[in-house]
Amino acid sequence: MQDIERELLIQQVNAVLDNEPNAIANAANLCALIFASVPRLNWVGFYFLEGDTLVLGPFQGKLACTRIPVGQGVCGSAVAQGETLRIDNVHGFDGHIACDTASESELVVPLIKHEKVWGVLDIDSPHQQRFDEQDQIMFEQLAASWLANSELKH
């Protein structure tokens, strides 16, 4: 993606999420916008933390794993480490969970607000080395917009 395309997507997301406090509705719309706007993806979705397990939320793409324990796979590892993981080749990631065998690279942003992890935004691609630093920054900004606009309850 070009910088102008990234900026346009961020603006669209902010406009859609503005004044809508429902976290699930916002997650669904964010997934739809990303999936329609970002090339070379095969899956975009949310997993929400329930206890020590990530549970599938809104997504775009093929069927997905429903539950992922914290510390397992790229998503569970991102939660355990509390940081974004950008994996160029998922087959080289120890413990990768292959929900879709077509996935080759993955970027996972933990959703952290008020020092509490709420879940992750997970983006998969059928191309190795799909995500660069600029993509990571953009997806982190999109996750931050979702966090800022969504009422989170537990």
Residue pairs with C-beta under 8 A, 6 or more apart in sequence:
1 9
1 38
1 39
1 134
1 135
1 138
3 134
5 37
6 134
6 138
9 33
9 34
9 37
9 38
9 138
9 142
10 138
10 141
10 142
10 145
12 33
12 37
13 30
13 33
13 142
13 145
13 146
14 145
16 26
16 29
16 30
16 33
17 26
17 29
17 30
17 145
17 146
17 148
17 149
17 150
18 149
20 26
20 29
20 149
21 149
21 150
21 151
22 150
22 151
23 146
23 150
23 151
23 152
24 57
24 58
26 146
26 149
26 150
27 46
27 57
27 58
27 146
27 150
28 58
30 121
30 142
30 145
30 146
31 44
31 45
31 46
31 58
31 59
31 60
32 60
34 41
34 44
34 60
34 123
34 139
34 142
35 41
35 44
35 60
35 61
38 44
38 123
40 125
40 126
40 127
40 130
41 61
41 123
41 124
41 125
41 130
42 61
42 62
42 100
42 102
42 103
42 124
42 125
42 126
43 59
43 60
43 61
43 62
43 64
43 99
43 100
43 103
43 122
43 123
43 124
44 59
44 60
44 61
44 121
44 122
44 123
44 124
45 56
45 57
45 58
45 59
45 60
45 61
45 64
45 121
45 122
46 56
46 57
46 58
46 59
46 111
46 119
46 120
46 121
46 122
47 54
47 55
47 56
47 57
47 68
47 75
47 119
47 120
47 122
48 54
48 55
48 57
48 118
48 119
49 55
49 70
49 79
49 117
49 118
49 119
52 69
52 70
53 67
53 68
53 69
53 70
54 67
54 68
54 69
54 70
54 75
54 76
54 79
54 119
54 120
55 66
55 67
56 64
56 65
56 66
56 67
57 119
61 100
61 124
62 99
62 100
63 99
64 99
64 100
65 73
65 97
65 99
68 75
68 76
68 97
69 76
70 76
70 79
70 80
71 77
71 79
71 80
72 95
72 97
73 95
73 96
73 97
74 85
74 87
74 90
74 93
74 96
74 97
74 106
74 108
74 122
75 97
75 108
75 120
75 122
77 85
77 95
77 108
78 84
78 85
78 108
78 109
78 110
78 120
79 110
79 117
79 119
79 120
81 110
82 110
82 112
82 117
83 110
84 107
84 108
84 109
84 110
84 136
84 139
84 140
85 106
85 107
85 108
86 106
86 107
86 131
86 135
86 136
87 93
87 96
87 105
87 106
87 107
88 105
88 128
88 129
88 131
89 104
89 105
89 128
89 129
90 96
90 98
90 103
90 104
90 105
90 106
91 104
93 106
100 124
102 126
103 124
103 125
103 126
104 125
104 126
104 127
104 128
104 130
105 124
105 125
105 127
105 128
105 129
105 130
105 131
106 122
106 123
106 124
106 125
106 131
107 122
107 123
107 131
107 135
107 136
107 139
108 120
108 121
108 122
108 123
109 120
109 121
109 139
109 140
109 143
110 117
110 119
110 120
111 117
111 118
111 119
111 120
111 121
111 143
111 146
111 147
112 118
112 147
113 147
113 152
118 147
118 152
118 154
121 139
121 142
121 143
121 146
123 131
123 139
125 131
131 139
